[in-house]
């Protein structure tokens, strides 16, 4: 379940991207965000994923506050950005190890998960390549 309560996010102290939104996504439900450019869709997703913090209000993912219990909340949600440029200089395996460290995944378990998913998504050989060499679809995997 995702619970958003009275959430506001302002950029630069003046641009209010999200203004006092409140909604709940029940388990098993699928929602979409529709609206014109600048309506706050991407900001709302980044808030839910814990990538940015709200100025006010609360966001809970599976019962975990995204600010006070950030790690637990992030373990309960996935996010695939449209254009993940921040880590293009890393090799695929370096990036996955880095993410495993952030989420405190034990090294042995991390190796097991990476191996299994790399095989499932036919990415095993690509793990040694820099992410900047990946196609758009490969980056999203």
C-alpha angles and dihedrals in degrees: 000000000000117000121190116185125184093327121178129177124185127186121212091357092281113055109078104203095172120026119197098312122179127183143131129223109205120215112279095018123122120213133182130203115226127180146103125291111290095024093122100256097130092040090054092051091048089050092051092047091051094241091125131019126239119244088223140356131045136275121195125188114192088342095309121119108234092220105038096032099029097151095049091046093049091050087060099053141049129210129190110191118211093237115016101190100151096088103033092122092060126086115245093253092048090053093049092048089049092052090047089054092050091052092041095239110172112250096243093047090045092055090049094050094044092049093048096047094042089055093045092051094039091242102122096109092043094058090085093053126087114260090236088069092057123100118244090260093050091052091054092052 
